[in-house]
Amino acid sequence: MNFPYPVIAMLNGYAYGAGCELAVSCDLRVGGEGISIGMPPAKMGLVYSP
């Protein structure tokens, strides 16, 4: 899907799992001090299917 305008994710605090996935799908990500980003299922060896 293409959106005609840039999509920006503003991150503050924690972005794990779905929050991280949503941020990664944006065109630009801006984070404040002390943000924490991670994908716990990937650390456990789980893979998402397309």
For each residue, the residues with C-beta under 8 A, 3 or more apart:
1:
2:
3: 7
4:
5:
6: 27 28
7: 3 25 26 27 28
8: 26 27 28 29 30
9: 22 23 26 28 29 30
10: 30 31
11: 15 23 29 30 31 32 35 37
12: 31 32 35
13: 34 35 36
14: 19 35 36 37
15: 11 19 20 22 23 35 36 37 38
16: 19 20 36 37 38 39 40
17: 20 21 38 39 40 41
18: 21 22
19: 14 15 16 22 23
20: 15 16 17 23 24 37 38 39
21: 17 18 24 25 39
22: 9 15 18 19 25 26
23: 9 11 15 19 20 26 29 37
24: 20 21 29
25: 7 21 22
26: 7 8 9 22 23 29
27: 6 7 8
28: 6 7 8 9
29: 8 9 11 23 24 26
30: 8 9 10 11
31: 10 11 12 35 37
32: 11 12 35
33:
34: 13
35: 11 12 13 14 15 31 32
36: 13 14 15 16
37: 11 14 15 16 20 23 31
38: 15 16 17 20 43
39: 16 17 20 21 42 43
40: 16 17 43 44
41: 17 44 46 48
42: 39 45 46 47
43: 38 39 40
44: 40 41
45: 42
46: 41 42
47: 42
48: 41
49:
50:
